[in-house]
Amino acid sequence: EVQLVESGGGLVKPGGSLRLSCAASGFTFSTYSMNWVRQAPGKGLEWVSSISSSSTYIYYSDSVKGRFTISRDNAKNSLYLQMNSLRAEDTAVYYCARSQPDFHFDHWGQGTLVTVSS
Amino acid sequence: QSVLTQPPSVSGAPGQRVTISCTGSSSNIGAGYAVHWYQQLPGTAPKLLIYADTNRPSGVPDRFSGSKSGTSASLAITGLQAEDEADYYCQSYDSSLSGSRVFGVGTKLTVL
């Protein structure tokens, strides 16, 4: 069974940093592209970042480019999101999601809440 | 503002059929990129409902179906049930935004 478990969320002050992790199991992690998708309170889904299976291709939404860094460790079956210069508008539940070649997200984690507030 | 437009809400009585539209442009749906649909029940993570325009993952009832034409796609739900009350999102890829996976704004389905 595919499982994705996020961790690392919490309360951080504006301008601060946070690192999210996603532990994957139940599939061959190193052969799939992985993604972060977020959802602000009461709002819709927003794609944040994607990383290819061997980290060759990395993409970010314009809203986080230059502030967030996605990475992965295939030996540890883990996905990461380093978030710097956090803003109030980054407050959201952050989901880790596996994707297929046609860009659909076939498995999602339960999400971790990031709150940016003074 | 999302590049994929959905109605904010739709509603229907149990047993009825409802459709949710997803309108894009020539850089996403109109360019031939696949459209996918997700169901998000209150307080839970999104769940894949339809992928590659018309395909249902294992376990998704055949009451759910997808279609696509031109720059638009639709999700149809027949035999509406109370447990279908949820938020529904369409998603595709947009070639005008580097690496960008794009979501619709979401549609709230209310079962009357």
Interface residues (C-beta under 8 A of the other chain):
Chain A: N35 V37 G44 L45 E46 W47 S50 Y57 I58 Y59 Y60 S61 D62 Y95 S99 Q100 D102 F103 H104 F105 D106 H107 W108 G109 Q110 G111
Chain B: S2 Y33 A34 H36 Y38 Q40 A45 P46 K47 L48 Y51 A52 P57 D87 Y89 Q91 S92 Y93 L97 S98 G99 S100 R101 V102 F103 G104 V105 G106
